[in-house]
């Protein structure tokens, strides 16, 4: 299936590892040029080079902490300066601090708000005008299962990410007439560095055995599976899908 992404330009946040990297790989595999932004300069540059070599597309490595006030605008500015356009934005900045609701102090809430909420708002605000200019654009927010049901131990994510659904709905309604769609790819438990950081890995032959028992599919998701959804939502084929939150969780969420 041709997704119509050849020749498009994408900016992917948190792209040096995990779901950001998988999203950048999926878009590049469809022929899009990709700007990758992340905090670790060496890792980001290495991933950008690897993607360019593997898929034969142009890439750009941008070093930035997207939680800094001017970093999102700078990432968009550098992308447009290099490629003269921006068609796809993957808003992803990593997960917020973990902790139960009675363990989160003001500093952690502020950090989580900057990282999880404001980065998406700032990236979209900077990127969408370039899409409107060309009458075509895609914004895909990397979300979480916490957007549809709170997760114990992830209070900041459970408190802030549902608010992003409101932002996505508002952006989708505002820019649909301009050919710009805005959606959320919401993964469940995927095999990433973040999963181990959250303390979900245990001991034994299969450190994720207990976690897998919660998932009807009986396994963790793979980053490439979330990347495939991102590429689809960024495609011509998904032109009539906007304002939606799409779960990729192996059936873990039982809500209607």
Protein Blocks (a to p, Z undefined) as FASTA:
>chain_A
ZZhlgoiacddehklgcjllmmmmmmmmnopacddddfblmlmmmmmmmmmmmnopacdd
ddddfkbmklmmmmmmmmmmmnopafbdcddebjadeddfklccfklmmmmmmmmmmmmm
mmmmmmmmmmmmnopacddddddfklmoccehilmlmmmmmmmmmmmmmmmmmmmmnopa
cddddddddddfklmmnopacedjblmlmmmmmpmnlpacdfklmmmmmmmmmpmklmmg
ghiacddeehmamcZZ
